[in-house]
Amino acid sequence: MLEIGKFNPTDTLPVKTGGTPFQGAVWRALRDIPCGTTVSYMNLAKQIGRPAAVRAVGSANASNPVGIVIPCHRVIESDGSLTGYGGGVERKLWLLNHEADLRRLAVTY
């Protein structure tokens, strides 16, 4: 059974990003955020075991060298607001809506 909303071909695309060990931890965690969903900077910091490093997570997210493949657009503020996307908030909103549409259209075979 294949559910379109759970299939993202970029999930398994190998990438070599460089960066610091902290950035690498953030970027790996970003790849674990399912397509069509979001996580807050605060929750992402908790997920990598650094709950006090919310601002550093934001900085690492902004330094992401491979947008879309490492889905930094899926990170939002704790209050649900969209901030901090290099491609612009309008593009971030479009990407999130596009992914959410794919999840709603999930087709099983």
Disulfide bonds with the S-S distance in Angstrom:
none
